[in-house]
Amino acid sequence: MTTIEAAEPVIQLKNLSKTYGDFTAVDRLNLNIYPGEIYGLLGPNGAGKTTTILMMLGLTEPASGEALVCGLDATRNPMQVKRKVGYMPDDVGFYEDRSALDNLVYTARLNRIPEAEARSRALLLLERVGLAEVAHKRTGTFSRGMRQRLGLADVLIKNPQVIILDEPTLGIDPEGVRELLALIRDLSRNEGITVLLSSHHLHQVQQICDRVGLFVQGRLIASGDIDTLSRQLDGAPAYRIELDVLPWNESLETALRGVDGVTDVQLTPGGGLSDSNSPNAELATVVVSGTEDTTAGLTKAVIDAGASLFGVRPLRYGLDDIYHRYFEGGESRERLG
Ligand SMILES: Nc1ncnc2c1ncn2[C@@H]1O[C@H](COP(=O)(O)OP(=O)(O)OP(=O)(O)O)[C@@H](O)[C@H]1O
């Protein structure tokens, strides 16, 4: 158990299911999200992300199971949950003919924040999300990126413990995405806010989330940090290490294959580099896959074989690799289920 997991979860989903007629949109979902975490719910369109979020907010009733948010059952206490949770839907609505400031003050009023405090808080938040200069402009003139930043200010006005963001980066240009993600990360790190965000953008999720859940056809097929996810890859080797060695021969290959934890050794095609000290010899670059970090064993094997080691580079699986393996491999998905 990590330190973060020693704390009480802020969000606890227990065997949560949702059906529409015969169709199961969310299937026995179990998930804990801990204080201050940024958790990414990652999945393709129709996977059930929005339905799950709506159940956490008490906006749609589960067929079975429980959604506890800040210790409250969301289905039974939607109003109390609403006070503690800021929710930003994928398309945030504002009064288009009113200014950014007016919109925020209006939300503050709805949340029973006293008038004087509402205005100062709104101005502070506009500053925080980089919209201070357009505070008095009508939101109808705002770009998608500006609207999302205003949406973030809008959910923050009531000082929530948790923010839930549904596809927050949808339709924003790359620079806008970068700014919004930096802002979300900053909020989490500096203010201890717990963040759940849904997305189908792998790279974005990978940049800011502490943990990620892969959601497919209503089921969470894997959850964890990037390293844990890669280890869960249905027995596939989680570690790859690139080595530059000289000379490359069969006995060195056998030695490397014999190291504990090694599952494969592949010579990189065209990976040979000239060694400046012996121009006639070529450095070989090999990729060694394994179920664990085999660096120490590989280094020893190269030296014991009388060869020279010129480079060792760990290659990590990106979330992209992981995502595609899960999403493409129907067969392995079955086995995981
Ligand atoms: N009110 C509804 N009635 C019937 N089916 C629904 C309803 N709401 C959602 N669904 C279905 O449930 C499944 C999950 O939908 P959901 O919107 O939760 O997915 P999602 O992962 O959020 O996808 P997206 O990224 O497209 O929003 C989809 O197949 C959708 O068609």
The ligand as an SDF file (V2000), in Angstrom:
LIG
                    3D

 31 33  0  0  0  0  0  0  0  0999 V2000
  -29.9000    7.8680  -21.6330 N   0  0  0  0  0  0  0  0  0  0  0  0
  -29.3890    6.8440  -22.3100 C   0  0  0  0  0  0  0  0  0  0  0  0
  -30.1720    5.8980  -22.8530 N   0  0  0  0  0  0  0  0  0  0  0  0
  -29.6780    4.8430  -23.5160 C   0  0  0  0  0  0  0  0  0  0  0  0
  -28.3550    4.6250  -23.6970 N   0  0  0  0  0  0  0  0  0  0  0  0
  -27.5070    5.5260  -23.1870 C   0  0  0  0  0  0  0  0  0  0  0  0
  -27.9760    6.6800  -22.4670 C   0  0  0  0  0  0  0  0  0  0  0  0
  -26.8810    7.3880  -22.0570 N   0  0  0  0  0  0  0  0  0  0  0  0
  -25.7990    6.7150  -22.5120 C   0  0  0  0  0  0  0  0  0  0  0  0
  -26.1650    5.6080  -23.1840 N   0  0  0  0  0  0  0  0  0  0  0  0
  -25.2610    4.6210  -23.7870 C   0  0  0  0  0  0  0  0  0  0  0  0
  -24.3700    4.1690  -22.8030 O   0  0  0  0  0  0  0  0  0  0  0  0
  -23.0550    4.0040  -23.3380 C   0  0  0  0  0  0  0  0  0  0  0  0
  -22.0570    4.8100  -22.5360 C   0  0  0  0  0  0  0  0  0  0  0  0
  -22.2550    6.1980  -22.7870 O   0  0  0  0  0  0  0  0  0  0  0  0
  -21.3660    7.3280  -22.1330 P   0  0  0  0  0  0  0  0  0  0  0  0
  -21.8780    8.6440  -22.6170 O   0  0  0  0  0  0  0  0  0  0  0  0
  -21.2950    7.1130  -20.6750 O   0  0  0  0  0  0  0  0  0  0  0  0
  -19.9420    7.0080  -22.7670 O   0  0  0  0  0  0  0  0  0  0  0  0
  -18.6180    7.8790  -22.7530 P   0  0  0  0  0  0  0  0  0  0  0  0
  -17.5160    6.9620  -22.4100 O   0  0  0  0  0  0  0  0  0  0  0  0
  -18.8170    9.0720  -21.8970 O   0  0  0  0  0  0  0  0  0  0  0  0
  -18.4880    8.2830  -24.2470 O   0  0  0  0  0  0  0  0  0  0  0  0
  -18.2440    9.7180  -24.9060 P   0  0  0  0  0  0  0  0  0  0  0  0
  -16.7890    9.9340  -24.8430 O   0  0  0  0  0  0  0  0  0  0  0  0
  -18.7500    9.5020  -26.2960 O   0  0  0  0  0  0  0  0  0  0  0  0
  -19.0690   10.7020  -24.1200 O   0  0  0  0  0  0  0  0  0  0  0  0
  -23.1360    4.4090  -24.7930 C   0  0  0  0  0  0  0  0  0  0  0  0
  -23.2610    3.2500  -25.5800 O   0  0  0  0  0  0  0  0  0  0  0  0
  -24.3950    5.2650  -24.8640 C   0  0  0  0  0  0  0  0  0  0  0  0
  -24.9890    5.1520  -26.1430 O   0  0  0  0  0  0  0  0  0  0  0  0
  1  2  1  0
  2  3  1  0
  2  7  2  0
  3  4  2  0
  4  5  1  0
  5  6  2  0
  6  7  1  0
  6 10  1  0
  7  8  1  0
  8  9  2  0
  9 10  1  0
 10 11  1  0
 11 12  1  0
 11 30  1  0
 12 13  1  0
 13 14  1  0
 13 28  1  0
 14 15  1  0
 15 16  1  0
 16 17  2  0
 16 18  1  0
 16 19  1  0
 19 20  1  0
 20 21  2  0
 20 22  1  0
 20 23  1  0
 23 24  1  0
 24 25  2  0
 24 26  1  0
 24 27  1  0
 28 29  1  0
 28 30  1  0
 30 31  1  0
M  END
$$$$
